[in-house]
Every structure is written in C-alpha cells, then in structure tokens.
C-alpha cells in the first residue's frame, strides 16, 4: 500500500487553484484511476510505502 499526496485542478475548480488530496491505495496508478487524474491537470507531491 502507498500513501499518495497529490494536487489537482479541473473544470470544477472555479478559482483556478490546485486542490490538495491524499489517499491510501495499492499503487499510484490506482490513485490516478480512482480520482480520474488522467482527465485533469495534476501533480503527485509525495508517495510513501505504508
């Protein structure tokens, strides 16, 4: 499992700022799929094994 911290910006971000989020999943790819990060601008900030 990995603890992923990331930020994203999509069409629902009215102020144009990135919003921070974090999750614990089996992989970074699972995080991207779960949060739809391939469909918006995003940055992975930190990944730690848990």
BAFI-3210 file (N, C-alpha, C; in Angstrom, 3 decimals, decimal comma, padded with zeros to 6 digits):
// residues 50
n [1|2|3|4|5|6|7|8|9|10|11|12|13|14|15|16|17|18|19|20|21|22|23|24|25|26|27|28|29|30|31|32|33|34|35|36|37|38|39|40|41|42|43|44|45|46|47|48|49|50]
n.u [000,843|000,387|000,790|-000,456|000,088|-001,343|-002,091|-004,676|-006,289|-009,250|-012,187|-014,059|-012,823|-013,226|-011,761|-009,360|-007,218|-005,012|-006,185|-005,587|-005,170|-005,263|-004,584|-004,806|-003,762|-003,292|-001,450|000,158|-000,943|-003,498|-004,542|-004,575|-006,474|-008,740|-009,304|-009,568|-007,404|-006,085|-007,630|-007,430|-005,476|-002,727|-000,539|001,722|002,682|003,877|004,863|004,558|005,488|003,288]
n.v [-001,178|002,289|005,651|008,403|011,722|014,391|016,999|018,639|020,108|020,943|021,309|021,981|023,493|026,462|028,747|028,426|027,402|024,832|021,920|020,146|016,690|013,432|009,904|006,403|003,681|000,800|001,350|004,012|004,259|003,198|005,205|007,353|006,386|006,042|008,679|009,964|011,270|011,254|012,726|015,379|018,262|017,538|016,975|014,817|014,794|013,457|010,154|007,446|004,356|002,282]
n.w [000,000|-000,611|000,464|-000,943|-001,787|-003,454|-005,833|-007,657|-010,523|-012,037|-014,170|-012,272|-010,392|-009,555|-008,830|-010,078|-008,747|-007,474|-005,809|-002,850|-002,045|-000,559|-000,388|000,455|-001,178|-003,341|-005,339|-007,209|-009,711|-009,290|-007,667|-009,497|-011,312|-009,655|-008,816|-011,208|-012,382|-014,798|-016,422|-015,842|-014,883|-012,861|-010,019|-008,541|-005,284|-003,137|-002,276|-000,176|001,222|003,034]
ca.u [000,000|001,108|000,086|-000,183|-000,374|-001,343|-002,985|-005,294|-007,091|-010,143|-013,187|-014,850|-012,014|-013,627|-010,746|-008,175|-006,145|-004,920|-006,744|-004,783|-005,897|-004,392|-005,283|-004,004|-004,190|-002,263|-000,438|-000,087|-001,855|-004,847|-004,931|-004,906|-007,721|-009,803|-009,621|-009,688|-006,327|-005,667|-008,543|-007,261|-004,107|-002,418|000,855|001,950|003,583|004,623|004,424|005,237|005,021|002,661]
ca.v [000,000|003,563|006,880|009,329|013,100|014,989|018,132|018,586|021,250|020,528|022,315|022,336|024,385|027,781|029,764|028,122|026,913|023,397|021,433|019,031|015,482|012,293|008,632|005,200|002,720|-000,212|001,885|005,357|004,098|003,048|006,551|008,126|005,862|006,297|010,109|010,488|012,237|011,280|013,621|016,752|018,644|017,080|016,793|013,902|015,511|012,548|008,768|006,726|002,991|002,110]
ca.w [000,000|-000,652|000,860|-002,042|-001,658|-004,774|-006,038|-008,978|-010,968|-013,112|-014,534|-011,092|-009,566|-010,051|-008,575|-010,863|-007,879|-007,246|-004,551|-002,343|-001,669|-000,303|-000,299|000,671|-002,201|-003,620|-006,249|-007,728|-010,847|-008,748|-007,236|-010,698|-011,863|-008,693|-008,778|-012,565|-012,582|-016,200|-017,134|-015,371|-014,547|-011,509|-009,615|-007,424|-004,386|-002,257|-002,233|000,890|001,498|004,360]
c.u [000,893|000,188|000,501|-000,760|-000,271|-002,213|-003,478|-006,059|-007,926|-011,188|-014,054|-014,096|-012,223|-012,553|-009,455|-007,007|-006,175|-005,523|-005,953|-005,678|-004,867|-005,222|-004,291|-004,582|-003,057|-001,156|-000,807|-001,065|-003,298|-005,388|-005,364|-006,237|-008,905|-010,260|-009,714|-008,593|-005,815|-006,544|-008,435|-005,780|-003,842|-000,913|000,889|003,005|004,457|004,014|005,254|004,637|004,418|002,412]
c.v [001,248|004,699|007,930|010,697|013,730|016,235|018,096|019,873|020,769|021,603|022,738|023,255|025,813|028,848|029,532|027,602|025,388|023,063|020,207|017,900|014,426|011,041|007,519|004,127|001,736|000,300|003,307|005,281|003,923|004,398|007,388|007,692|006,211|007,753|010,748|011,482|012,283|012,221|015,067|017,023|018,232|016,999|015,833|014,548|014,571|011,164|008,062|005,339|002,968|000,640]
c.w [000,000|-000,215|-000,164|-001,703|-003,033|-004,767|-007,466|-009,251|-012,145|-013,363|-013,351|-010,132|-010,074|-009,887|-009,348|-010,049|-007,807|-005,886|-004,125|-001,878|-001,318|-000,160|-000,004|-000,233|-002,459|-004,538|-006,672|-008,893|-010,376|-008,282|-008,442|-011,289|-010,962|-008,701|-010,160|-012,921|-014,016|-017,025|-016,667|-015,114|-013,103|-011,291|-008,434|-006,543|-003,559|-002,325|-001,159|001,023|002,893|004,641]
res [x|x|x|x|x|x|x|x|x|x|x|x|x|x|x|x|x|x|x|x|x|x|x|x|x|x|x|x|x|x|x|x|x|x|x|x|x|x|x|x|x|x|x|x|x|x|x|x|x|x]
***
